[in-house]
Amino acid sequence: MRTTAADVLLWVSVLNIWLAVAGFTRLRTALDRLHCVTFVNAAGGGALFFAVLAHDGFSVRLIKLGFLLLSALVGGAVLSHATGRALWIRERRP
């Protein structure tokens, strides 16, 4: 039962990433595409966290993954903000 739940959550994570790839190829502007990149951090990472929780329960691996995902979310948010601001400034120039 635990392995099945973990497998389903891993597939959800993979599908989230492919959804972001499809959105990235369909969106027109760089600012719109930036949303797909941040979606991978939030949705894909969350499903991966819960897959490890379903498989291992509360463990050292879950704590390490939690810290890794937290740093990816914080770092990704800062990087997305800086990239979005740079794109916005570049588009405003004549």
N, C-alpha and C positions, 0 to 999 in steps of 0.2 A: 504493500500500500504506500509506504513512504517513497519507494523508488518510482512508482507510477506518478505520484504527485510531483516529485522532483523532475521527472522527465517532461511532464506537461508544462511545468513552469519554465524549463529550459527551452522548450519549443515556443512558448509565449515570448520569451526574450529574443529568440532568433527571428520570430515573425515581426516583432517590434522593430528590430534593426532593418529587416527587409522593407518594411513599410516606410521607414525613414529614407532608405535608399530610393524607393520609388518616388517619394515626395521630393527628394533632392533633384531627381532628374526631371520632374514635371514643373517645378516652380521656376519662375523667370528671373527674378532679381536675386542678388547675393544676400540681401537682408532677409528675403523670404526663405532662402536655403539655409540660413543660419538657424532657423527654428527647427529644422530637421536634425541638425547636429546636436542641439541641446535636448531634443526628444530622445535620442539614443542614450544619452547620459541618464536621464530621469527614468524612462520606461524600461529600457533594457537592463539597467543596473538593478532596479527594484525587483524585477522578476527573477534575476539571478540570485539576489539576496534571499528571497523567499524559497527558491529552489534548494539552496544550501541549508536553510532552516528546516525545510521539509525532510531533507535527506539525513542531515547530521544532528538536528536538534540544536540546542544551545551548546556551542563548542568553541574552541580556540580559533578554528578556521572561520566560523561565522563572525567572530569579533574582528579578525584580520580583514575579512571582506567588508565588514561594516565600516571600518576606518578607511579602507581603500575607496569604497563608494562615496563616503562622505567627502574625502579629499577630491575625488573626481567631480562631485557635484559643485563643491565650492570653487575649485579651480576652473571648472568648465563655465560656471556662471561669470567669474571674473574675466576669463578669456572671451566669452561670448559678448559681454558688455563692451570690452575694449575693441573687439573686432567690429561689432555693430556701430560703435561710435566712429571708428576710422572709416567704415563704408559710408556712413551718413555724411561725414565731412567731405569725403571724396565726391559724393554725388552732388553736393551743394556747390562745389566750385564750378565756375563757368568754363 
